[in-house]
Amino acid sequence: MIRVSGVVLPGHKHIVIALTHVKGIGRPLAARLLKELHIPLTKKADALTEEEQARIRARVEREVVEGELSRKVSMDIKRLQDIGTWRGYRHRRKLPVRGQSSRRNARTKRGKKRTGLSGRVTLTKT
């Protein structure tokens, strides 16, 4: 098993796919890194030598990944909210930020549909 940026990569997968388990590394970046390090893309993660693993670790450390990436994104959102932009306002209200309609859709962002009442019918004495 190879460990990169605190993430244990699955050994049975090709290294180009296994690298995508690190937050902030997608398929294009993984392929570019491996091409730069002269490591075949189809090599399994378990088949890497110690020297190749060390080169991959050193190269990934130069990228913004995992906790550092999450911190950067949250700080960017907080900056938008602090300066009072429209995007910051939409983030604060938990609404879609990029111009999508929110009247009927946006369930992913807004969560489960809420009704004004509990949904129970209350009986009143007459």
TAZILIN-V500015 format. One record per pair of residues at least 24 apart in sequence whose ideal C-beta (glycine too) atoms are under 7 Angstrom apart, sorted by sequence separation. I is the first residue (numbers start at 1). J is the second residue. If there is no record, write none. Layout:
i->I j->J
i->I j->J
//
This chain:
i->15 j->39
i->16 j->41
i->33 j->59
i->14 j->41
i->18 j->45
i->14 j->42
i->15 j->43
i->14 j->43
i->15 j->44
i->14 j->44
i->15 j->45
i->12 j->44
i->13 j->45
i->11 j->44
i->15 j->48
i->11 j->45
i->12 j->46
i->10 j->45
i->11 j->46
i->9 j->45
i->22 j->60
i->25 j->63
i->24 j->63
i->24 j->64
i->25 j->65
i->24 j->65
i->23 j->65
i->24 j->66
i->2 j->45
i->22 j->65
i->23 j->66
i->22 j->66
i->24 j->69
i->2 j->48
i->23 j->69
i->2 j->53
i->4 j->56
i->4 j->57
i->5 j->60
i->4 j->60
i->5 j->65
i->6 j->66
i->5 j->66
//
